[in-house]
Amino acid sequence: MTALFRPLRNGTVTSALDDSSTFIPLKVLDDTITVPSITDSLGLQQWFRAKYWSDQLPRRIHQEAQRLFAILVLIEKDAAIQELLSNGLTDKELPLARKGNTDVLVSVVTQKEFACFESWSPARVDAFVEKQWLVQAPVIERVGQNLVVDANCPLPFIEKGEKIGGGNGVWVHQAHIHPAHRSDALATVCDGPVAIKEIQDRETFVQERDNLENLSKLSHRNLIKPLCTIERGSLFYVIFPWADGGDLRQFWEHQDSAPNNPELIMWSLEQALGVADAVKALHDSNIRHGDIKPQNVLHFHDQGDSKSKPLGKLVLADVGISRKHTLATNFRHWATQTKASTISYEAPEAEYDRQNDIPRSRKYDQWSLGCMFLEFTVWLLYGFQAVEVFRLRRTSSRDPTTAPGNFFTQKSYGSPSIHSRVSVAITHLRDDPRCGRNTALGELVTLVEDRLLQVSASDRADADELHCILQSIVERARKNPEFLCKNTGSIPAVPKFFVRRRRSSASSSSSVWSSGETRRSRGSFSSTASSGRSSNSSVFIQPNYKEEAVIEESAESS
C-alpha cells in the first residue's frame, strides 16, 4: 500500500442523491496525485527508477492519467501504470467495461479494447471496474448542459437536504454541487444550494427538458432557468437554483404584510407585472404554463442581481410541464394534456375540457393569475391568516359538486359561476379605503374581477392586455404616492369575513385558530408552519384583529 492510498480513501465523499454512491472530488485528486507524489510512489529506489522508468513518466501520468493512476493506487496495483500507458490507456478512455464474460476491458467512450487486463487475476479486473467509478463524477461546465452518465456513475452533489415535495414519479431534493465539480462560469450563476428534480419516467423528462430548452431562449428574469439536466441510467434530473425565499405562499406566511407599507405594495405590484410579463413571453412563444399557483412562484432574494429589489424577485417555475402549441392560435386542434394543476386555481373549463377532449386556450393561465393576484391583494391588506380563511370560505362541505378551494362553483346542471365567497371577498376589498377608487390595489382588483376571473375564456384578457393594464398601474403608482398607498390615518379593521375562530367557552383566555396557530396576544400569531422552512421572524404580526370579530365554525358564515 502506497502513501497515496490513505488520502484518497479519506477524501472520498458520499453523493447526496445515492447513499451507496461515493466519489473522490477532483480537488482531492489534484492535491494527492502530484508529480512528486507519483515519483515517490513508483520509485522506491533511485537505481530502480533510473533503470526502469523514464524521468518524464510521472509528468505524463499527472497530465494524461491522473484518474487512472488513482484507480491503480486504490486496488494496490500502481506499478501497472507503465503497461497500461504503453497500451494507450489514459483518462480519456475511462470508464471501461468488460467485453462479455472475458477479462478484456473496452472503453465506453472510444470502444477501444484493452487485452492487457487478461494477464490480471479476475478479482483484480473486478476491482478495477468497481473502483473506477470513484473518479468518474462529472464536472458541470455550463448552464443548459445535458449530461448523460452511466447508472454507476456518482453525481457530484453533497450536503443532502430532505425531499421537499414530489409524487407520481417526481421528487425534489435540496443539495449543493461540489465546488470542485462546477466550472467558474457556473459558480457565478449559482454558488449556493440547488433544487434537484428527480424524474423516474423518461418521456416526462424528455418533455420537460425540451420545454426548458425552449424557455432558456427567452432569457426572462421572472422565468426559472435550469442549470443543467442529467440522465443517469433509468433516473433523470433537472437542476435548478435553490429559491432561498421559498415559494410565494411561504413568503406570504413568513413575511409581515405590514399594512400601509408603500414599499411593500410597490414591490408586490412590480412582481405581479414581472410574472405577467413572463406569462406573456410564454404565450408569445406559443407555450401555456398550465399550473400557475403560489407554490409555483418562487422567491429569490437575488442579492447578486443588479436589478434586484430589497425583497428580491418572484420567478415563475414548474414551466417544464407546460405544453408548446404548434399553432399560433387561441385554440389547438387537439386537447392539451397537463394534469398537474392544483384544483384550487383551475379554470372553470378545465374539467369539462378533460372529459370531452376539448382544446384548451392559453387564457386558462389568465384565470389562475386572477386567483393568485386576488389572494395577493388579500395578503397585502390583511395578512396570511386572511388568505387561509378566504380559502376555507371557498371550501363548502354542503355542496359536494364544489371542488375544495375553487374560485368558481359548478353544479351538476347549468354553467359554472363565480364562487359567491369570491364575490363577497371582492366586496370587502372594495369597502376598504386602501383598495377603493383611484388606488393601485383598487385598480388591481378591478382588473382581476373584470378581465381575469371571467367564467368564459373568451371574456378574459389575453397576455398582452393584462401586461398593458398592469404596466399602467405600476407606472402610475411610481409617480403618485397617494395612488400607490392611500393615507387612511388608522389602519382599518380586518373584515369579519377574513377572520375565523373556533367556538370556545366564554371564560377561555385564548382561542385556537383553524390554521393550527395559537393566539398569544391580540394581533400576534406564533408561526408553526408545517413546511419545515424557518423564518427570520418567529411572530407574525397582524394589526386590528378585534375581539368581536368572532364567527362560527362553519366555513359558510358570511
N, C-alpha and C positions, 0 to 999 in steps of 0.2 A: 504494500500500500504506500503510495507516494504522499508527500506532504500536501499535495493539491486536493486529495480526496476529502479531507475534513471540511475545508472552507466551502467546497461545492455542496457537500451534503448539508452543512449547516445553513447555507444560503438558500436552500430550497423552500419555496412558499406554496401554499395551497391555493388553487384557483377558487375564486368566490362563487363560481357557478357550479362547481362539482367538487365535493369534498374528497373524492377519490382521485382527483387530478391535481398533480403538482408540477411546478416548473422552476427552473433556475433563471432568475432575471438576468437580462443582458448585462447590467452593471456588475453583478456578481461574476459573470464570465469575464468581463473586461478587467476587473480587479484581480481575478485569480489566475487566469490563463494569460500570462505576460511572457515576453521573450526571455527574461531572466528565469522565471519560474519553469518555463518549458525546458530551458537549458539545464537547470538543476535537476529536473525530474528525469530527463533522459540520460544525462552524463554523470553516472556515479563515479567514474574515474576519468581523469584527464586523458590517459592513454587510450581508453576505450572510445571516448568521444573523438579523439583525433584519428583513430583508425577506422571507425565505422560510420561516423556522422559528419555531414557537411556542416561547415560553420553557418551556412545560410538556412539550414533546416529549421531551427527554432523560429526564425523570422517568417519563413514560409508557412509554418504551422499557424503562427499568430495571424497572418494575413488571410490565409485561404482555408484553414481547417481548425479554427478555434473551437467550434462546437463539436466537431468530430473528435478532437483530442480530449475534450471534456468527457465525452461518452466513454472513451477508452480508459480514462482515469477511473471513472465510476465502476467499470467492470474489471479493473485491475489488469488491463492489457494495453497500457500506454506504449509499450515498446513496439506494438504492431503498426504504429503510425507510418513508419517509413514504407512498409509494404503496401499499405492502403493508398498512400500518396502515389507510389510508383504505378499503381493500377488505375490512377486517375480519379480516385475518390476524394472529393473535397466537400465543404459545406454546401455548395450549390447542388449537390446530388441528393441531399437529405430532404425528406426521410426515405428510408429503404424498406422494402417489403420482401418476404420470401417468394421465390418462384416455385409455386406449387408446394410440394412436400419436400423439396430439396433444401440444401443449405446455401444455395446461390441466392444472393440478395439483389434486388432490382430497384433502381431509382424510380420513385413515384413521379419525379419531375421530368427526367430525361429518358426513362425506360432503359438506361444503360445497365448491363448486367455485371455483377462482380463475383466471379467464381472463386476469388481468393479466400472467401469465407468458408469454402468447403474444407480447408485444412484446419478449421477451428472445430472444437467439440460442439455438438448440437446445443449443449447448455449455454455455451458462450455466445453462440449465434442468437439464441433466445434472449439472453441478457442484453445484447446489443440492440435488438429490435425493441425491447421493452424500454430500456433506459434512454434511447434516442429522443423520446417524446419530452423528456425533461428540458431539452434545449430547443424545442420547436415552437414555443409560444410566439405568436406573430407580433409584429410591430404595426400599429395603426398609423399610417403615414399621412393621410389626408382626409378631409371632410368629404363624405359621399363615397368613400371606398367600400367595395363589396369584397369581403374576404371569404374564400372557400377553403376550409381546412378539413383534415381527417377527423373522424369521430374520436380518435385517441389523442388528438392534439389539445393541450391545455390552452385555455383562453386567459389573457393577461389581466384579469380583474382581481382586485383584492378588497379587503375591508367590507365584507359582505354585510348588507343590511337585510332585514326581513322582507319577505314578499309583501308588497303593499297593495296588491289587488290582482284580479285576474279571474279566470274561469273560462270554460269552453275551449280549453287547449291553449290559452294565452295567459301568461303570468308576467308580472313586473317586479324587478328586483332593484335595489339600490346597491351600488358598488363604486369603486374607483378604478380607473385604468392605471396600471402600474407605471410610474413615471418613466421607467426605462423602456417602456413599450409603447410610447406615443411620441410622435415627432414634435419638434419645437413649434411647427406651424399649428399642429392640433392643440398643443398646450395653450397657445394664445387664444384659442376659441373656447376651450373648456379645460380648466385646471382643477376643477373640483369634482364632486361626485357625479355619477351618470345614472340615468334610468335605463335599465336593460329590459327590453320587452322580449320575452321568450315565447316563440310561436311553435307549436308542435305539428302544424299542418303545412305542407309545402305550398299548396295552392294559395292558402291565406297569406303566407309570407311573400310569395311572388307578387300577388296583387298589391300588398302593402308596399313592397319595395318599389314596384313600378309607379305607384301613385306618388310616393315620396320623391322619386326621381323627377317626376313632372313638377312637383311643388318646389323642389330646390331651385328650379329655373326661375321661379317667381321672385325669390330673394326678398321676401316681405318680412319686416321686423316683428310683425304680430302673428306670423305663422311659424310653427315649430319646425326646426331644421334638424334632421337626423345627423349624427356624427358619422355613422357607418352602419353597414349591415354585415352579418356574419352567417355563413352556412357551415354547420358542424355536424356532419353525419345526418341524422334524422331530426336534428334540432336546429332552429333558426332564430336569429336575434336581430333586433333593431336597437341601436344605441342612440340615446338622446341625452342632451344636457339635463342635469337634475334641476327641477324647479325648486329653488331654495325657499320660496314663499308658499309652496303648496299649490292647491288649486283655488279657484275663486270662492268656492263655498267655504273652504278653510280660512281664506282671507277674511271673509265676512265674519266668520266665527271668532277669530282671534284679534282682529283689528277693531279698535273702538271707532264706531262710525262718527263720533264727535259732531253732533248736530250743529248746524250753522258754521261749519268749518269751510270757508271758501276754497282753501287749497285742496281739501279732500274732494269736494264737489267738482272742482275743475279737473282734477286728476281723473276722477271717475268718468266724466264726460269725454275726456280725451281718450281714455282707454276704450270706452264704448265705440267711439269713432274709429279707433285703431282696429278693433275686432271687426266692425262693419266693413272697413276698408279691406281687411283680409278676406272676408267673405266675398266682397266684390271682385277681388283678384282671382278667387277660386271660380266664381261664376263666369268671369270674363274668359277663363281658360276652359269653360265647359265642364267644370267639376262642381258637384254638390257635396257638401260636407255630410249631412245626414244624421249627425248626432251631436248637435250643439247643445251644451248644458254647462252649468257652472263647474262641474267636475272635469270637463274637457277644456277649460280655460285655465291655463297655468300662470302662476305669478312668479316672475323673476325679479329679484332685487336689482339685477342688471347694473352693478356698480361700474363695470368696465365699459359701458356704452355711453358714448359722448352725448347721445340724445336722451339718456335716461332721466327720469324724474326721481325725487327723493323716495317715492314709494315704488320705484321700478316700473315694470310694464306687464301687461297681460298678453298672453300668447295663446292663440287657438291651436289646440293639439288634437290628437287622435284623428288626424286627417287621412291617415292611411286606409281607413275603412271606407273612404269616400268612393264615389263612382264617377268615372270620367264619361261625359256624354259625348258620343260620337257625332251627334248632330247639333249644330248651334241653334237650337230652337227651344221654346219653353218646355216642350214635352218630347220624350223619346218615343220610338216606335215599339219599345218593349219595356217591361217593368224593371225598375232597378231592384237590387237585392239586399240593400242594407237592412239588417235586422238588429243592430246593436243599439238603437235609440232607447234612451230612458223614457219610459212611458209617460212620465210627467210632462215632458217637453215635446211629445209627439204632436204633430198637426192633426186636425180633425179627420183629414182624408187618409191617414196612414193605414189604419186597419182595413178600411174598405178597399184601398188600393191593393193591399196584400192579398185579400181574399178574391179579388176579381181580376188580378193581373193587369191593373191599370197603370200606365206610365205615370211617374211622379215628377212634379215640377220642381225646379230649383227653388221656387218660392216656399217650399217646405221649410227651408232654413230660416226664412223670414219670420215664420210663426215662432220657431224656437228662440230666435233673437228677441222677439217681443216678450216672451215669457221671462227670459233672463233679464232683460232691461227693466221689466216691471218689478221683479224681485230686487234688483239693484237699487231702484228708487226707494222701495220699502226699507231696505237696509240703511240707506243714507239718512233717512228721516227717523227711523225708529229702532234700528239695530237688528242683530241676528235673531234675537228671540221673536221679533215680529215676523221675520221671514219664515221661521219654523211654524209659528202659529198660522200664518197665511197658508202654508202647505196643509196643515191639519184641517183648516176650514174647507179646503177643496177635496178632502177625503171624506166621502159620505158613506156611512155604514147603513144608511137606509135605502140607498139606490145601488143595487149590485151591478147596474149597467154603467156606472161611472167608474172609470179607472182611478186608482188612488193618486191624488195629486194633480190630475189633469186640469188644464185651463179651460176645458170645454166639457159639456155633458152630451152623451149620446144615448138616447132611449132606444128601445127595441123597435120603435117605429119612428118615422119622421127624420128630419135632418138634424145634425148636431147644432149646438148653440153654445155661445159663450157661457161659461160657468157663472151662476148667479153670484158666487162668492168673489169672483174676479171683478164683476161689475160693482159690487159693494166696496171692494178694496179701492178701486179707482175713484169712487165717490168720496171715500175718506181722504184719499190723497189730494183730491181737488179742494176739499174743505180746509186743508192745511195751507195757511198763507204762504209758506215757503215753496209750495207746489201749485200756487194759483196762477192766474193770468199774468202774462208778461214776466214769467220766471223761466229759467232754464229747465228746471225739473218739471214745471208745468208743461212746457213745450215737448219735453221727452215723453211724458205720459200721454199727451195728445197724439204724438207720433205712434206710440205703442197701440193706443186704442183705435185710432182711425186708419192706420196704414199697415199694421203688423198683425194684430190679433183679429183678423178677419177670417170667418169660417170658410169662405170661398177663396181659394188660392188666387183666383184672378183679381180679387179685390185688394190683394196685398201689394205693397210697394216692391218693386224689384230692387236689386242691389244698388243700382245707380241712384235711384230716387232716395233710398234710405241713406246712402252716403252723403248725398247732397243736403238733405234736411239736417242730418247730424252735424255736418261741417258748418252749416249756417248757425246752428245753436252754439257750437263751440266758439266760433269766431265772434259771435255777439257777446258771449259770456266773457271772453277775454277782454273785450272793450268796455263792458258795462258791469261794474261790480254789483249794482243793485239787481240787475237781471240774473247774475250768477247766483247770488245768495241774498235774498231779501231780508232786510233787518226787521225782525218781528219783536224786538225787545226781549221778552222772556220766551223761553222755548215752549212751544205748545205741548200739551199733554199727549201721550200716546193714546190713540183711539182705543176704546174697549175691544173693538173688533180684532185688534192685533195683540191682545193680552189674553192669556188663558191660564187659569189656575184650577187645580182640582179642588173638590169640596174639602173643607177642613172644618173642625169644630171652632166655635166662636172663641174659645179660650186658647186656641193654638197661637203660639207666638211666632211660628214660622210656617211657610207654605211650600209645598213641593210642586215644582213646575214640571209640566209634561215632558220637557226635553231632557229630563234627568238631571237638572241643575237645582241646587238648593239655595233658596234666597237667604242671604246673610243679613242684608240690611236694605232699606228702601233704595232701589235703583242700582244695587250691586249684585253681581252674579259670579259664582265661582265656576271657572271653566273646567268641565270634566269631559272634554271631547273624546269620543271613542276612537278617533282616528289614530291616536297614539302620537300625534305630532305635538311637539312642545310649542309654547307660545312665549313671546317676550313679556307678555303681561298676563299674570295669573288671574286677574279680576277683570271682568267685562262690565264696563260701566254703561248704564243707560239711565238718563235723567227722567224724572216726572212719571214714573210708573206709580200711579196713585193707588192708595189702599182701596178706594172704592171701585177700582177697575177690576172687579171680580166677575167672571162669567162661569157658566155651568160647564160640566164635563163634556157635554155633547158638542161635537165639532160643528153642529148645525146651528149653534147660537149665533145671533147676529151681532 
